[in-house]
Amino acid sequence: MAPGLAAGRSWRTLAGAVIPLLLAAAICPAGHPERLLAVARPHPYAVARGPPTTPASTVRTYQEGDDLRTFVERVGPHLGDPQTMYYVSQALEECHAWGTTPDDDETYPAVSVISHVDLLQWKRMWAASALAAPCRGFDGRSIDSREILALIQEAARLGEPHARARMLGFRDIAAPKSDLMADMAGLLATGDPQVVRDVGAFLTRGEVSLRYGGEDVDAPVAAIAWELAACDMGYPCGPMSRIVLSACAFRGHCDEYLYDNAIARDEGPHRMARAQRLRGDLVHALRRQDWSWLGLVS
């Protein structure tokens, strides 16, 4: 892999899937998720704060909340619900990755300390602070990465599609994908942008090229196109989205307000042009569920 590509994709990996890298060495023993999964007992962060949410409002509460610890506490009574289980895992994952907002005299995540504060450095510090802000409530609390993984595993076992798609990131990169193609079609049929992003990352990971509609496409181009297709289907990719803020904090791309533009800063124009063309074709195929064009069925 070319150095530019490695650098370009590394911050995108961090932006969307930090924890799979951290959890890979802590996979729960098969058949024993109950050792770590706190379903029947009070959550370690639980302190009653306001009325509990219902499973139906979990997604909205997670997406709109600016205090993830409060979110975890309020949905605690519903942790037996697989969707709630998944979104609690995502709240804990985000705060495990970013921690809490640092003090003024501490180093911000992924930002180097310099002797003077210029405008770009200030923007990077601000972006890192914005990413960490929802986790202030966890200040001084330890988040166990094994618990996060246990929640995802159990939610996936119960059939939650986001968790099933997320677990693909833990699969051995050398393992064949052919036996999972039918499952991929079922997941993508949900039309959920997070599922689309995770499945696309799985399908392109470790590949040299892929075939779409009878045409061979380089895997790096396909990987970008899947990310952009997820944006088109509703994944947050605009100003103040986590991935755009991460592009600023990690890479210093702080004057781009759309994910497309942030990616383009690290990719050549020819590759971006091909990815942009494929992006539209992917969205069209996903919306009409053309699994044959996507290479998921023979």
HELIX and SHEET records of a PDB file:
HELIX    1   1 PRO A    3  GLY A   16  1                                  14    
HELIX    2   2 VAL A   18  LEU A   23  1                                   6    
HELIX    3   3 ALA A   24  ALA A   26  5                                   3    
HELIX    4   4 PRO A   33  ARG A   35  5                                   3    
HELIX    5   5 PRO A   55  SER A   57  5                                   3    
HELIX    6   6 THR A   58  GLU A   64  1                                   7    
HELIX    7   7 LEU A   68  VAL A   75  1                                   8    
HELIX    8   8 GLY A   76  HIS A   78  5                                   3    
HELIX    9   9 PRO A   82  TRP A   98  1                                  17    
HELIX   10  10 LEU A  119  ALA A  132  1                                  14    
HELIX   11  11 ALA A  133  PHE A  138  5                                   6    
HELIX   12  12 SER A  145  ARG A  157  1                                  13    
HELIX   13  13 PRO A  161  MET A  167  1                                   7    
HELIX   14  14 LEU A  168  PHE A  170  5                                   3    
HELIX   15  15 SER A  178  LEU A  180  5                                   3    
HELIX   16  16 MET A  181  LEU A  188  1                                   8    
HELIX   17  17 PRO A  193  THR A  204  1                                  12    
HELIX   18  18 ALA A  219  ASP A  232  1                                  14    
HELIX   19  19 ARG A  242  ARG A  251  1                                  10    
HELIX   20  20 TYR A  259  ALA A  264  1                                   6    
HELIX   21  21 PRO A  269  ARG A  287  1                                  19    
SHEET    1   A 2 SER A 209  TYR A 212  0                                        
SHEET    2   A 2 GLU A 215  ASP A 218 -1                                        
END                                                                             
